[in-house]
Amino acid sequence: MRLRITKDILEKAKKLLITNAVERASNPVTYKLSKVLSLREGIDYLDRSSLFKTQINALKTLSFYESTIDTVVITKQEFVALSQIINNLNVSIQATIEALSNIIYEDNQDLISIKIPNPNSFKDIVETSKSLDKIFNQTIFHEDIKGNYKIVNFDTGSYWIDILLNGGATVLHLVAALSWGGAVVYKKIQEGRLLKEQVTALKLSNEATREINEKNKIAENAVAQNEAEFIYNKFYKGQSPEQIERIKLALNELAKLYFEGAEIYPNIEAPTDLKKEFPDVKSIESIKSKIKALPSKK
């Protein structure tokens, strides 16, 4: 799991891991534990981090964890155990958050995270770097955009890199549009591959197979061309077929990276509207083009 996501989980879980208990006038002594559902939510949320398994499992053995109501009565023994685990857990969580804060680049809305395809060799890393370099150099470095980027963090133990985009909101929205357009191109290429498999299974004549494949290539190129033109019309000025071709190249490079397992996301703290501009890579097969939603160039 990405360190940035782990830190986010810990911060959100810590706000919920609070023992709200009051001693009751009873014999033997018991305690009224309130906000049980919130506490349980914090435990389950923390469980996503794959950290502190011993403490989490200990909490799950206590009676309150099985409750479906928000207030329960627990024994003094359970109260002592619960309080001790929660207190120790919160100390450990805070220490971990502080350690991660020293490693992770400060949150910034202009930050994007890219999961590069898992490399099997140094050559794979070089090829991925070349693809990313083409994508950014062919698009955000343009004089109409005046953008650039800086690699600010490699996520330890994974293949995620954090990139700071410089140049204002336009650069960030352009990268989002490229990410989405690349996903649309990916989907069309994937459809073509499936069609090719079907054609092969039908054992058609070589001429018929060649004709179908050629038409499919034309269709794939048309999708990339359309996506590139609409991105150009939204973010660039004047008329430049050359720049449209550069955008098209970037979209094809992105599609290739998607095939290899790449993912692109905005910062965790980015506004919801911005997050929606990036494709959901987990549902990339169902993505649809945004061309109809784009305003025409004035």
N, C-alpha and C positions, 0 to 999 in steps of 0.2 A: 504494500500500500504506500502511496505517496506520502512523504513526510508532512506536506502541507495539509493533506486531508486528515492525517492522524492528529495533527495539532488542532484542527477545527473540531474534530470529534471530541477530543479531550476538553476543549474549552466549553463546548455545549453540554457535555455530560457533567462537568464540574458544577454547573449552575443548578443542576437537578439533584445532585447527590447531597441532600441536606436531611438531617434527622430532626423531624419536628415531633417531639414527644414530651408529654407532661405526665408527671407522677400522679397516680390516682390514690384516693383515700381508701385503700383496700388492704386486706390481710389474707394471704401474703401480698406484698407490694406488686402492683402491676402498673403499666404505662399505657396511656392513650397515644397511639402513633397516628398522626394525620399526614395528609398529602402523600399517601402510600402509592397512588398510581403514578404520581410525578417521580417519586423515588425509584420505582420499578422501571419507569421509562428511562431514567438516567443510567441505571444498571444495564439495561438492554442496549442502550445507545453506546455505552462504553465498551460493551462486548464486541462491537464492530471493529474496534481498534486492534483486536487480537493481543492486547496488553493486559496485565494484571489478572490473568486467568485464575490464579489461586484465590484472590480476594473476591472476584466475581462469583466463582463457584461456591465460596463460603456464604456469600449473601443469598444465593439462590436456595440454600438449604434451610434458611430461616422461614418461619411460618408466614410472615407478612408478605413474602414474595408471591405466594399463591392467592392472595386476596384479590377479589374483584370489586371491592368497595374502597373508598378513599380514607376511611378511618377504622382502625382496628385496635384491639387491646392485646398487648404482648406482655410476657413475663419479664421480671427484672433481669433474669439471666439473658434473655434474648435482647433486651435493651442494651445491656452492657456490651454484648458481643457486637450488636449492630453499630453502636456508637464508636467502638474501638476500630472496627473495620473501616467505617466511613471516614473517620478522622485520619487514619493512617493512609487510606486510599487518596484522600484529597491532598495530603502532603506530597505523596508520590506523583500524583497527576500534575500538581503545580510545578514540581521540580522538573518533570519531563517537558512541560510546556515552555519553561524558561530555557531549557537546554535546546529545544527545537527552535526557539526564537533566535538563538544565537547562530543557528545554522541556516535557517531559511531566510531568503531575501524578504524584506518588509513588504507587506501586502500593498498592492498598487493596482488601481483599476486598469492601467495600461499594460498590465502583466498578462501574458498568455502562457499556458503550459502545453508542451508537445511531448507526447509519448512516441519516441522513435521506435521503429521496428526492432525487435530483439536481434542483435548482431551475432553472427557466428564467427566472424573474423574482423580484423581491422579493415579489410576491404569493404565490408558491409557498412561500417561506420563512415568510411570515406564517401561511399555512394549516397548514403542518406544525407550527409552534410552537403554534398553537391546538389542534391535535389532541393533541400531547404534553401540553399544559397540562390539557386535559380528562381525559386518562388518569390523570395523577398527582393532580390535585386531587379527582377523583371517587373515588379509592381510598385512597391512602396518607395523605392528610390527615385521614382519618376519626378520630374520638376513640378508637375501638377499636385503631387502629394507631399513632397518634401519630407519624407519619413526615413527613419532608419531604425535599427534595432541593436540591442545589446544582450548577450547571454549573461544572465546574472546568477544562475544556480543550476547545478546538477543534483537531482534528488538521489541521495546516497542509497545504494542497494537496489536501484531500479533504473529504468531507461527514460525517465522524465527529465526534461530540461525546461527551465523557466526563462522566458524571453521578455525583456522590457521593450515595448514599442514606443518610439519617440516620434512626435509630430502631431500630437493631439488626437481628438476623437475620430477624425477622418481616417487616420491610419488604422485604428482599432476596428472601425466599422468595415474598412476595406478588407482587412484580414478575415473578419467574420464572413463577409460576402464570398471571398475566395474559398474559404473552408466549406461553405455551403455549396458553392458552384462545383468545387472539386468532388463533393459527395454525389452531386447529381450526375456528373460525368462518370464517376465510379459505377453508379447504379446502371447507367446505360451500357457501359463496357461489360458489366457482369451479366446483363441480359443477353448481350451478344455472345458471350462465352457459353451460356446455357443453350442458346439457339444453335450454336455450332455443334454442341454435343448431341442435340436432337437431330440435326441434319446428318451427322455422322452415323447415328443409330439407324436412320432411315435408308442408308446405303443408296443415296441418289447418285446419278451420273456425275462424273467429275465436272462437267460443264455447269450442271445445275447447282452443284455445291459451290463452285467458284462464284457463280452469279449471286447466290444468296449471301455468301461471305463478303463480296464486294459491296452489295447494297447495305449490309449491316455496318461495314466500315464507314460508308457514306453517312449513315444515320448517326453513328457515334461522333463523327467529325462535326455534323450539323449541330448536335447538342452542345459540344464544346464551343463551337463558334457562337451559338446563340447566347450561351452563358457569358462568354467573354465580351460580347458586344453590349449586353445589358450592364455588366459590371463597368465597362468603359463609360457608357452613357451616364451612369450614376456618379462616378468618381472623377472622371477626367474631362478635359476641355478640348474643344476643336474636333478635328477629324484626323485620326491617325490609325490607318490599317496596320501599321507596324506595331503599335502598342497593343492593339487588339490581339495580334498574333502572340505577343509576349504574354499577355494575360492567358491566352489559350494554352500556351506552353506551361504556365504555372498551374493551371487547372489540371492538365494531364499529369504533371508531376505529383500533384496532390492526390489524384486518383490512384496513381501507382503506389504512393505511400500508404493510402488506405488499404489497398490490397495486401500490403505487407504487414498491416497491423498498427499503423500509426493512428494517433488520436490527437485532437486539438481542442483545448478548452480555454475559456476566459478565466480570469481570477475567480476564486471561490466567493469573494465578497462583491463581485460585479453585480450591477442591477439586473433584475429579472429580465427586463426587456432586452438587455444586451446579451444575456445568456441564450435567449431564444433565437438570436441571430446566428448562433453557431449550431451546426448539425449535431443531433444526438447519434453518436457513432454506434451506440448499441442497437439503434433502430435504423441504421443507414439504408437497409434494403427497401424501406417504405418512404424514404425521403422524396419530396416533390420540389420541382423547380419553383422559385419565387419570381420568375420573370413577369408574370401577369401582375404581381403586386408592386413591381418597381415603377416609379414615376418616369414619364418620358422626359428626355433631356430638353431643357428650354434653350 
